[in-house]
């Protein structure tokens, strides 16, 4: 993030560790991230429902999806 970016830091309620941010304003190079929840994968643990396993997030593939795509599936 540049020093001219405005963001809200996301932190874990249990331990207080920073786990990501929401970018409110930035230069044009980061405009595509504005308003999105951006997580630090190395600080998140995932519970995989299908296999009932706990994995570190950086080992899990998170495909990019948009809300529009998800809403079309629901309809």
PyMOL Python script that loads the backbone (N, CA, C, O; Angstrom):
from pymol import cmd

cmd.read_pdbstr("""\
ATOM      1  N   UNK A   1       0.844  -1.190   0.000  1.00  0.00           N
ATOM      2  CA  UNK A   1       0.000   0.000   0.000  1.00  0.00           C
ATOM      3  C   UNK A   1       0.880   1.241   0.000  1.00  0.00           C
ATOM      4  O   UNK A   1       1.945   1.269   0.617  1.00  0.00           O
ATOM      5  N   UNK A   2       0.430   2.229  -0.680  1.00  0.00           N
ATOM      6  CA  UNK A   2       1.200   3.470  -0.727  1.00  0.00           C
ATOM      7  C   UNK A   2       0.870   4.326   0.494  1.00  0.00           C
ATOM      8  O   UNK A   2      -0.162   4.118   1.132  1.00  0.00           O
ATOM      9  N   UNK A   3       1.733   5.281   0.824  1.00  0.00           N
ATOM     10  CA  UNK A   3       1.465   6.149   1.975  1.00  0.00           C
ATOM     11  C   UNK A   3       0.254   7.043   1.753  1.00  0.00           C
ATOM     12  O   UNK A   3      -0.221   7.671   2.699  1.00  0.00           O
ATOM     13  N   UNK A   4      -0.255   7.116   0.536  1.00  0.00           N
ATOM     14  CA  UNK A   4      -1.410   7.956   0.237  1.00  0.00           C
ATOM     15  C   UNK A   4      -2.708   7.160   0.185  1.00  0.00           C
ATOM     16  O   UNK A   4      -3.737   7.691  -0.233  1.00  0.00           O
ATOM     17  N   UNK A   5      -2.677   5.912   0.596  1.00  0.00           N
ATOM     18  CA  UNK A   5      -3.867   5.066   0.624  1.00  0.00           C
ATOM     19  C   UNK A   5      -4.592   5.228   1.953  1.00  0.00           C
ATOM     20  O   UNK A   5      -3.972   5.446   2.995  1.00  0.00           O
ATOM     21  N   UNK A   6      -5.903   5.120   1.897  1.00  0.00           N
ATOM     22  CA  UNK A   6      -6.701   5.107   3.123  1.00  0.00           C
ATOM     23  C   UNK A   6      -7.325   3.723   3.225  1.00  0.00           C
ATOM     24  O   UNK A   6      -7.939   3.243   2.272  1.00  0.00           O
ATOM     25  N   UNK A   7      -7.169   3.081   4.379  1.00  0.00           N
ATOM     26  CA  UNK A   7      -7.677   1.731   4.548  1.00  0.00           C
ATOM     27  C   UNK A   7      -8.100   1.501   5.995  1.00  0.00           C
ATOM     28  O   UNK A   7      -7.713   2.239   6.901  1.00  0.00           O
ATOM     29  N   UNK A   8      -8.902   0.459   6.187  1.00  0.00           N
ATOM     30  CA  UNK A   8      -9.338   0.029   7.505  1.00  0.00           C
ATOM     31  C   UNK A   8      -8.686  -1.322   7.754  1.00  0.00           C
ATOM     32  O   UNK A   8      -8.853  -2.251   6.963  1.00  0.00           O
ATOM     33  N   UNK A   9      -7.949  -1.432   8.844  1.00  0.00           N
ATOM     34  CA  UNK A   9      -7.252  -2.672   9.171  1.00  0.00           C
ATOM     35  C   UNK A   9      -8.228  -3.687   9.763  1.00  0.00           C
ATOM     36  O   UNK A   9      -9.001  -3.350  10.661  1.00  0.00           O
ATOM     37  N   UNK A  10      -8.200  -4.917   9.271  1.00  0.00           N
ATOM     38  CA  UNK A  10      -9.025  -6.001   9.800  1.00  0.00           C
ATOM     39  C   UNK A  10      -8.180  -6.813  10.769  1.00  0.00           C
ATOM     40  O   UNK A  10      -7.076  -7.238  10.428  1.00  0.00           O
ATOM     41  N   UNK A  11      -8.689  -7.028  11.968  1.00  0.00           N
ATOM     42  CA  UNK A  11      -7.903  -7.776  12.953  1.00  0.00           C
ATOM     43  C   UNK A  11      -8.744  -8.873  13.595  1.00  0.00           C
ATOM     44  O   UNK A  11      -9.971  -8.790  13.641  1.00  0.00           O
ATOM     45  N   UNK A  12      -8.063  -9.893  14.086  1.00  0.00           N
ATOM     46  CA  UNK A  12      -8.697 -11.032  14.737  1.00  0.00           C
ATOM     47  C   UNK A  12      -9.231 -10.602  16.101  1.00  0.00           C
ATOM     48  O   UNK A  12      -8.521  -9.963  16.878  1.00  0.00           O
ATOM     49  N   UNK A  13     -10.464 -10.949  16.383  1.00  0.00           N
ATOM     50  CA  UNK A  13     -11.059 -10.615  17.684  1.00  0.00           C
ATOM     51  C   UNK A  13     -10.390 -11.358  18.831  1.00  0.00           C
ATOM     52  O   UNK A  13     -10.302 -10.834  19.941  1.00  0.00           O
ATOM     53  N   UNK A  14      -9.925 -12.559  18.575  1.00  0.00           N
ATOM     54  CA  UNK A  14      -9.332 -13.376  19.635  1.00  0.00           C
ATOM     55  C   UNK A  14      -7.936 -12.911  20.018  1.00  0.00           C
ATOM     56  O   UNK A  14      -7.658 -12.669  21.192  1.00  0.00           O
ATOM     57  N   UNK A  15      -7.051 -12.786  19.017  1.00  0.00           N
ATOM     58  CA  UNK A  15      -5.648 -12.491  19.328  1.00  0.00           C
ATOM     59  C   UNK A  15      -5.225 -11.067  18.993  1.00  0.00           C
ATOM     60  O   UNK A  15      -4.165 -10.624  19.436  1.00  0.00           O
ATOM     61  N   UNK A  16      -6.028 -10.340  18.222  1.00  0.00           N
ATOM     62  CA  UNK A  16      -5.703  -8.972  17.863  1.00  0.00           C
ATOM     63  C   UNK A  16      -4.760  -8.827  16.681  1.00  0.00           C
ATOM     64  O   UNK A  16      -4.413  -7.706  16.309  1.00  0.00           O
ATOM     65  N   UNK A  17      -4.338  -9.933  16.081  1.00  0.00           N
ATOM     66  CA  UNK A  17      -3.405  -9.887  14.949  1.00  0.00           C
ATOM     67  C   UNK A  17      -4.101  -9.305  13.719  1.00  0.00           C
ATOM     68  O   UNK A  17      -5.262  -9.618  13.459  1.00  0.00           O
ATOM     69  N   UNK A  18      -3.396  -8.461  12.963  1.00  0.00           N
ATOM     70  CA  UNK A  18      -3.916  -7.928  11.708  1.00  0.00           C
ATOM     71  C   UNK A  18      -4.026  -9.072  10.703  1.00  0.00           C
ATOM     72  O   UNK A  18      -3.049  -9.777  10.453  1.00  0.00           O
ATOM     73  N   UNK A  19      -5.217  -9.256  10.128  1.00  0.00           N
ATOM     74  CA  UNK A  19      -5.433 -10.337   9.160  1.00  0.00           C
ATOM     75  C   UNK A  19      -5.776  -9.822   7.763  1.00  0.00           C
ATOM     76  O   UNK A  19      -5.934 -10.616   6.836  1.00  0.00           O
ATOM     77  N   UNK A  20      -5.891  -8.513   7.604  1.00  0.00           N
ATOM     78  CA  UNK A  20      -6.198  -7.960   6.293  1.00  0.00           C
ATOM     79  C   UNK A  20      -6.584  -6.498   6.384  1.00  0.00           C
ATOM     80  O   UNK A  20      -6.345  -5.838   7.395  1.00  0.00           O
ATOM     81  N   UNK A  21      -7.194  -5.994   5.297  1.00  0.00           N
ATOM     82  CA  UNK A  21      -7.592  -4.590   5.253  1.00  0.00           C
ATOM     83  C   UNK A  21      -8.705  -4.399   4.237  1.00  0.00           C
ATOM     84  O   UNK A  21      -8.935  -5.249   3.377  1.00  0.00           O
ATOM     85  N   UNK A  22      -9.394  -3.266   4.349  1.00  0.00           N
ATOM     86  CA  UNK A  22     -10.355  -2.811   3.354  1.00  0.00           C
ATOM     87  C   UNK A  22      -9.808  -1.487   2.844  1.00  0.00           C
ATOM     88  O   UNK A  22      -9.627  -0.554   3.626  1.00  0.00           O
ATOM     89  N   UNK A  23      -9.545  -1.392   1.563  1.00  0.00           N
ATOM     90  CA  UNK A  23      -8.969  -0.198   0.958  1.00  0.00           C
ATOM     91  C   UNK A  23     -10.092   0.768   0.586  1.00  0.00           C
ATOM     92  O   UNK A  23     -11.014   0.400  -0.142  1.00  0.00           O
ATOM     93  N   UNK A  24     -10.014   2.009   1.089  1.00  0.00           N
ATOM     94  CA  UNK A  24     -11.037   3.010   0.779  1.00  0.00           C
ATOM     95  C   UNK A  24     -10.612   3.953  -0.334  1.00  0.00           C
ATOM     96  O   UNK A  24     -11.420   4.299  -1.195  1.00  0.00           O
ATOM     97  N   UNK A  25      -9.366   4.367  -0.326  1.00  0.00           N
ATOM     98  CA  UNK A  25      -8.881   5.223  -1.408  1.00  0.00           C
ATOM     99  C   UNK A  25      -7.421   4.888  -1.670  1.00  0.00           C
ATOM    100  O   UNK A  25      -6.672   4.510  -0.769  1.00  0.00           O
ATOM    101  N   UNK A  26      -7.043   5.040  -2.936  1.00  0.00           N
ATOM    102  CA  UNK A  26      -5.682   4.696  -3.339  1.00  0.00           C
ATOM    103  C   UNK A  26      -5.411   5.284  -4.705  1.00  0.00           C
ATOM    104  O   UNK A  26      -6.273   5.926  -5.305  1.00  0.00           O
ATOM    105  N   UNK A  27      -4.218   5.062  -5.182  1.00  0.00           N
ATOM    106  CA  UNK A  27      -3.886   5.451  -6.543  1.00  0.00           C
ATOM    107  C   UNK A  27      -4.588   4.533  -7.528  1.00  0.00           C
ATOM    108  O   UNK A  27      -5.196   3.535  -7.141  1.00  0.00           O
ATOM    109  N   UNK A  28      -4.499   4.877  -8.791  1.00  0.00           N
ATOM    110  CA  UNK A  28      -5.196   4.095  -9.818  1.00  0.00           C
ATOM    111  C   UNK A  28      -4.667   2.669  -9.931  1.00  0.00           C
ATOM    112  O   UNK A  28      -5.386   1.785 -10.397  1.00  0.00           O
ATOM    113  N   UNK A  29      -3.419   2.425  -9.511  1.00  0.00           N
ATOM    114  CA  UNK A  29      -2.849   1.078  -9.612  1.00  0.00           C
ATOM    115  C   UNK A  29      -3.537   0.085  -8.679  1.00  0.00           C
ATOM    116  O   UNK A  29      -3.515  -1.117  -8.945  1.00  0.00           O
ATOM    117  N   UNK A  30      -4.144   0.557  -7.600  1.00  0.00           N
ATOM    118  CA  UNK A  30      -4.845  -0.329  -6.661  1.00  0.00           C
ATOM    119  C   UNK A  30      -6.364  -0.110  -6.663  1.00  0.00           C
ATOM    120  O   UNK A  30      -7.060  -0.610  -5.779  1.00  0.00           O
ATOM    121  N   UNK A  31      -6.870   0.619  -7.630  1.00  0.00           N
ATOM    122  CA  UNK A  31      -8.300   0.955  -7.674  1.00  0.00           C
ATOM    123  C   UNK A  31      -9.186  -0.290  -7.670  1.00  0.00           C
ATOM    124  O   UNK A  31     -10.276  -0.268  -7.097  1.00  0.00           O
ATOM    125  N   UNK A  32      -8.743  -1.350  -8.287  1.00  0.00           N
ATOM    126  CA  UNK A  32      -9.556  -2.577  -8.365  1.00  0.00           C
ATOM    127  C   UNK A  32      -9.773  -3.224  -6.989  1.00  0.00           C
ATOM    128  O   UNK A  32     -10.656  -4.069  -6.846  1.00  0.00           O
ATOM    129  N   UNK A  33      -8.992  -2.847  -5.987  1.00  0.00           N
ATOM    130  CA  UNK A  33      -9.142  -3.410  -4.635  1.00  0.00           C
ATOM    131  C   UNK A  33     -10.048  -2.584  -3.732  1.00  0.00           C
ATOM    132  O   UNK A  33     -10.401  -3.037  -2.643  1.00  0.00           O
ATOM    133  N   UNK A  34     -10.429  -1.395  -4.154  1.00  0.00           N
ATOM    134  CA  UNK A  34     -11.226  -0.514  -3.297  1.00  0.00           C
ATOM    135  C   UNK A  34     -12.539  -1.165  -2.888  1.00  0.00           C
ATOM    136  O   UNK A  34     -13.276  -1.688  -3.724  1.00  0.00           O
ATOM    137  N   UNK A  35     -12.819  -1.124  -1.589  1.00  0.00           N
ATOM    138  CA  UNK A  35     -14.069  -1.654  -1.056  1.00  0.00           C
ATOM    139  C   UNK A  35     -14.090  -3.165  -0.864  1.00  0.00           C
ATOM    140  O   UNK A  35     -15.090  -3.706  -0.392  1.00  0.00           O
ATOM    141  N   UNK A  36     -13.014  -3.859  -1.218  1.00  0.00           N
ATOM    142  CA  UNK A  36     -12.969  -5.313  -1.066  1.00  0.00           C
ATOM    143  C   UNK A  36     -12.278  -5.694   0.244  1.00  0.00           C
ATOM    144  O   UNK A  36     -11.446  -4.943   0.753  1.00  0.00           O
ATOM    145  N   UNK A  37     -12.619  -6.842   0.778  1.00  0.00           N
ATOM    146  CA  UNK A  37     -11.914  -7.392   1.927  1.00  0.00           C
ATOM    147  C   UNK A  37     -10.658  -8.073   1.391  1.00  0.00           C
ATOM    148  O   UNK A  37     -10.756  -9.029   0.621  1.00  0.00           O
ATOM    149  N   UNK A  38      -9.489  -7.598   1.784  1.00  0.00           N
ATOM    150  CA  UNK A  38      -8.222  -8.157   1.339  1.00  0.00           C
ATOM    151  C   UNK A  38      -7.553  -8.814   2.544  1.00  0.00           C
ATOM    152  O   UNK A  38      -7.244  -8.142   3.528  1.00  0.00           O
ATOM    153  N   UNK A  39      -7.334 -10.106   2.468  1.00  0.00           N
ATOM    154  CA  UNK A  39      -6.788 -10.847   3.603  1.00  0.00           C
ATOM    155  C   UNK A  39      -5.339 -11.238   3.366  1.00  0.00           C
ATOM    156  O   UNK A  39      -4.928 -11.488   2.232  1.00  0.00           O
ATOM    157  N   UNK A  40      -4.568 -11.288   4.446  1.00  0.00           N
ATOM    158  CA  UNK A  40      -3.204 -11.780   4.413  1.00  0.00           C
ATOM    159  C   UNK A  40      -3.290 -13.298   4.591  1.00  0.00           C
ATOM    160  O   UNK A  40      -3.527 -13.780   5.699  1.00  0.00           O
ATOM    161  N   UNK A  41      -3.101 -14.041   3.520  1.00  0.00           N
ATOM    162  CA  UNK A  41      -3.293 -15.490   3.557  1.00  0.00           C
ATOM    163  C   UNK A  41      -2.381 -16.188   4.555  1.00  0.00           C
ATOM    164  O   UNK A  41      -2.732 -17.250   5.071  1.00  0.00           O
ATOM    165  N   UNK A  42      -1.215 -15.609   4.836  1.00  0.00           N
ATOM    166  CA  UNK A  42      -0.296 -16.256   5.766  1.00  0.00           C
ATOM    167  C   UNK A  42      -0.734 -16.108   7.222  1.00  0.00           C
ATOM    168  O   UNK A  42      -0.091 -16.653   8.119  1.00  0.00           O
ATOM    169  N   UNK A  43      -1.822 -15.376   7.464  1.00  0.00           N
ATOM    170  CA  UNK A  43      -2.294 -15.169   8.837  1.00  0.00           C
ATOM    171  C   UNK A  43      -3.671 -15.767   9.097  1.00  0.00           C
ATOM    172  O   UNK A  43      -4.282 -15.497  10.131  1.00  0.00           O
ATOM    173  N   UNK A  44      -4.156 -16.569   8.172  1.00  0.00           N
ATOM    174  CA  UNK A  44      -5.505 -17.122   8.301  1.00  0.00           C
ATOM    175  C   UNK A  44      -5.445 -18.647   8.255  1.00  0.00           C
ATOM    176  O   UNK A  44      -4.681 -19.235   7.490  1.00  0.00           O
ATOM    177  N   UNK A  45      -6.259 -19.259   9.081  1.00  0.00           N
ATOM    178  CA  UNK A  45      -6.403 -20.716   9.091  1.00  0.00           C
ATOM    179  C   UNK A  45      -7.805 -21.032   8.576  1.00  0.00           C
ATOM    180  O   UNK A  45      -8.774 -20.388   8.979  1.00  0.00           O
ATOM    181  N   UNK A  46      -7.915 -22.006   7.701  1.00  0.00           N
ATOM    182  CA  UNK A  46      -9.192 -22.371   7.091  1.00  0.00           C
ATOM    183  C   UNK A  46      -9.657 -23.729   7.588  1.00  0.00           C
ATOM    184  O   UNK A  46      -8.856 -24.635   7.815  1.00  0.00           O
ATOM    185  N   UNK A  47     -10.955 -23.851   7.749  1.00  0.00           N
ATOM    186  CA  UNK A  47     -11.558 -25.141   8.056  1.00  0.00           C
ATOM    187  C   UNK A  47     -12.283 -25.588   6.802  1.00  0.00           C
ATOM    188  O   UNK A  47     -13.238 -24.941   6.372  1.00  0.00           O
ATOM    189  N   UNK A  48     -11.843 -26.683   6.216  1.00  0.00           N
ATOM    190  CA  UNK A  48     -12.448 -27.199   4.992  1.00  0.00           C
ATOM    191  C   UNK A  48     -13.591 -28.137   5.364  1.00  0.00           C
ATOM    192  O   UNK A  48     -13.367 -29.209   5.925  1.00  0.00           O
ATOM    193  N   UNK A  49     -14.807 -27.727   5.051  1.00  0.00           N
ATOM    194  CA  UNK A  49     -15.988 -28.499   5.447  1.00  0.00           C
ATOM    195  C   UNK A  49     -16.038 -29.871   4.807  1.00  0.00           C
ATOM    196  O   UNK A  49     -16.372 -30.857   5.464  1.00  0.00           O
ATOM    197  N   UNK A  50     -15.709 -29.939   3.531  1.00  0.00           N
ATOM    198  CA  UNK A  50     -15.836 -31.197   2.805  1.00  0.00           C
ATOM    199  C   UNK A  50     -14.989 -32.302   3.439  1.00  0.00           C
ATOM    200  O   UNK A  50     -15.476 -33.416   3.629  1.00  0.00           O
ATOM    201  N   UNK A  51     -13.727 -32.007   3.768  1.00  0.00           N
ATOM    202  CA  UNK A  51     -12.875 -33.051   4.358  1.00  0.00           C
ATOM    203  C   UNK A  51     -12.659 -32.881   5.859  1.00  0.00           C
ATOM    204  O   UNK A  51     -11.917 -33.653   6.466  1.00  0.00           O
ATOM    205  N   UNK A  52     -13.286 -31.902   6.451  1.00  0.00           N
ATOM    206  CA  UNK A  52     -13.169 -31.650   7.888  1.00  0.00           C
ATOM    207  C   UNK A  52     -11.707 -31.546   8.313  1.00  0.00           C
ATOM    208  O   UNK A  52     -11.264 -32.192   9.263  1.00  0.00           O
ATOM    209  N   UNK A  53     -10.969 -30.706   7.573  1.00  0.00           N
ATOM    210  CA  UNK A  53      -9.552 -30.503   7.843  1.00  0.00           C
ATOM    211  C   UNK A  53      -9.287 -29.030   8.123  1.00  0.00           C
ATOM    212  O   UNK A  53     -10.008 -28.154   7.644  1.00  0.00           O
ATOM    213  N   UNK A  54      -8.255 -28.771   8.897  1.00  0.00           N
ATOM    214  CA  UNK A  54      -7.798 -27.409   9.134  1.00  0.00           C
ATOM    215  C   UNK A  54      -6.495 -27.226   8.366  1.00  0.00           C
ATOM    216  O   UNK A  54      -5.571 -28.029   8.495  1.00  0.00           O
ATOM    217  N   UNK A  55      -6.429 -26.151   7.557  1.00  0.00           N
ATOM    218  CA  UNK A  55      -5.241 -25.861   6.750  1.00  0.00           C
ATOM    219  C   UNK A  55      -4.901 -24.391   6.864  1.00  0.00           C
ATOM    220  O   UNK A  55      -5.768 -23.562   7.138  1.00  0.00           O
ATOM    221  N   UNK A  56      -3.637 -24.073   6.652  1.00  0.00           N
ATOM    222  CA  UNK A  56      -3.232 -22.681   6.569  1.00  0.00           C
ATOM    223  C   UNK A  56      -3.713 -22.131   5.232  1.00  0.00           C
ATOM    224  O   UNK A  56      -3.640 -22.819   4.214  1.00  0.00           O
ATOM    225  N   UNK A  57      -4.200 -20.900   5.232  1.00  0.00           N
ATOM    226  CA  UNK A  57      -4.837 -20.336   4.043  1.00  0.00           C
ATOM    227  C   UNK A  57      -3.909 -20.251   2.840  1.00  0.00           C
ATOM    228  O   UNK A  57      -4.368 -20.380   1.705  1.00  0.00           O
ATOM    229  N   UNK A  58      -2.626 -20.039   3.058  1.00  0.00           N
ATOM    230  CA  UNK A  58      -1.733 -19.912   1.905  1.00  0.00           C
ATOM    231  C   UNK A  58      -1.609 -21.227   1.142  1.00  0.00           C
ATOM    232  O   UNK A  58      -1.104 -21.238   0.019  1.00  0.00           O
ATOM    233  N   UNK A  59      -2.057 -22.329   1.724  1.00  0.00           N
ATOM    234  CA  UNK A  59      -2.022 -23.623   1.041  1.00  0.00           C
ATOM    235  C   UNK A  59      -3.334 -23.928   0.315  1.00  0.00           C
ATOM    236  O   UNK A  59      -3.449 -24.962  -0.343  1.00  0.00           O
ATOM    237  N   UNK A  60      -4.315 -23.046   0.428  1.00  0.00           N
ATOM    238  CA  UNK A  60      -5.636 -23.258  -0.161  1.00  0.00           C
ATOM    239  C   UNK A  60      -5.788 -22.343  -1.374  1.00  0.00           C
ATOM    240  O   UNK A  60      -5.375 -21.184  -1.333  1.00  0.00           O
ATOM    241  N   UNK A  61      -6.375 -22.854  -2.444  1.00  0.00           N
ATOM    242  CA  UNK A  61      -6.625 -22.066  -3.639  1.00  0.00           C
ATOM    243  C   UNK A  61      -7.968 -21.352  -3.492  1.00  0.00           C
ATOM    244  O   UNK A  61      -9.001 -22.001  -3.329  1.00  0.00           O
ATOM    245  N   UNK A  62      -7.957 -20.027  -3.550  1.00  0.00           N
ATOM    246  CA  UNK A  62      -9.172 -19.218  -3.472  1.00  0.00           C
ATOM    247  C   UNK A  62      -9.451 -18.633  -4.846  1.00  0.00           C
ATOM    248  O   UNK A  62      -8.846 -17.623  -5.207  1.00  0.00           O
ATOM    249  N   UNK A  63     -10.342 -19.229  -5.621  1.00  0.00           N
ATOM    250  CA  UNK A  63     -10.627 -18.669  -6.945  1.00  0.00           C
ATOM    251  C   UNK A  63     -11.348 -17.328  -6.801  1.00  0.00           C
ATOM    252  O   UNK A  63     -12.191 -17.151  -5.922  1.00  0.00           O
ATOM    253  N   UNK A  64     -11.003 -16.397  -7.674  1.00  0.00           N
ATOM    254  CA  UNK A  64     -11.638 -15.080  -7.640  1.00  0.00           C
ATOM    255  C   UNK A  64     -13.056 -15.187  -8.191  1.00  0.00           C
ATOM    256  O   UNK A  64     -13.259 -15.713  -9.286  1.00  0.00           O
ATOM    257  N   UNK A  65     -14.028 -14.697  -7.446  1.00  0.00           N
ATOM    258  CA  UNK A  65     -15.420 -14.668  -7.892  1.00  0.00           C
ATOM    259  C   UNK A  65     -15.997 -13.298  -7.560  1.00  0.00           C
ATOM    260  O   UNK A  65     -15.544 -12.623  -6.636  1.00  0.00           O
ATOM    261  N   UNK A  66     -16.996 -12.905  -8.324  1.00  0.00           N
ATOM    262  CA  UNK A  66     -17.648 -11.634  -8.060  1.00  0.00           C
ATOM    263  C   UNK A  66     -19.027 -11.887  -7.476  1.00  0.00           C
ATOM    264  O   UNK A  66     -19.591 -12.972  -7.620  1.00  0.00           O
ATOM    265  N   UNK A  67     -19.553 -10.879  -6.822  1.00  0.00           N
ATOM    266  CA  UNK A  67     -20.897 -10.980  -6.270  1.00  0.00           C
ATOM    267  C   UNK A  67     -21.912 -11.186  -7.382  1.00  0.00           C
ATOM    268  O   UNK A  67     -22.886 -11.916  -7.200  1.00  0.00           O
ATOM    269  N   UNK A  68     -21.698 -10.553  -8.532  1.00  0.00           N
ATOM    270  CA  UNK A  68     -22.610 -10.705  -9.663  1.00  0.00           C
ATOM    271  C   UNK A  68     -22.692 -12.173 -10.099  1.00  0.00           C
ATOM    272  O   UNK A  68     -23.783 -12.679 -10.365  1.00  0.00           O
ATOM    273  N   UNK A  69     -21.538 -12.860 -10.175  1.00  0.00           N
ATOM    274  CA  UNK A  69     -21.533 -14.278 -10.557  1.00  0.00           C
ATOM    275  C   UNK A  69     -22.307 -15.106  -9.559  1.00  0.00           C
ATOM    276  O   UNK A  69     -23.072 -15.989  -9.945  1.00  0.00           O
ATOM    277  N   UNK A  70     -22.119 -14.834  -8.276  1.00  0.00           N
ATOM    278  CA  UNK A  70     -22.808 -15.599  -7.246  1.00  0.00           C
ATOM    279  C   UNK A  70     -24.314 -15.349  -7.282  1.00  0.00           C
ATOM    280  O   UNK A  70     -25.096 -16.280  -7.094  1.00  0.00           O
ATOM    281  N   UNK A  71     -24.728 -14.108  -7.522  1.00  0.00           N
ATOM    282  CA  UNK A  71     -26.157 -13.792  -7.580  1.00  0.00           C
ATOM    283  C   UNK A  71     -26.821 -14.480  -8.785  1.00  0.00           C
ATOM    284  O   UNK A  71     -27.969 -14.915  -8.691  1.00  0.00           O
ATOM    285  N   UNK A  72     -26.111 -14.579  -9.903  1.00  0.00           N
ATOM    286  CA  UNK A  72     -26.659 -15.266 -11.067  1.00  0.00           C
ATOM    287  C   UNK A  72     -26.864 -16.742 -10.772  1.00  0.00           C
ATOM    288  O   UNK A  72     -27.841 -17.328 -11.239  1.00  0.00           O
ATOM    289  N   UNK A  73     -25.978 -17.353 -10.017  1.00  0.00           N
ATOM    290  CA  UNK A  73     -26.135 -18.767  -9.648  1.00  0.00           C
ATOM    291  C   UNK A  73     -27.348 -18.955  -8.743  1.00  0.00           C
ATOM    292  O   UNK A  73     -28.073 -19.942  -8.871  1.00  0.00           O
ATOM    293  N   UNK A  74     -27.568 -18.019  -7.838  1.00  0.00           N
ATOM    294  CA  UNK A  74     -28.692 -18.115  -6.899  1.00  0.00           C
ATOM    295  C   UNK A  74     -30.011 -17.979  -7.650  1.00  0.00           C
ATOM    296  O   UNK A  74     -30.978 -18.678  -7.348  1.00  0.00           O
ATOM    297  N   UNK A  75     -30.047 -17.085  -8.619  1.00  0.00           N
ATOM    298  CA  UNK A  75     -31.300 -16.872  -9.391  1.00  0.00           C
ATOM    299  C   UNK A  75     -31.589 -18.070 -10.226  1.00  0.00           C
ATOM    300  O   UNK A  75     -32.588 -18.095 -10.945  1.00  0.00           O
TER     301      UNK A  75
END
""", "prot")
cmd.dss("prot")
cmd.show_as("cartoon", "prot")
cmd.util.cbc("prot")
cmd.orient("prot")
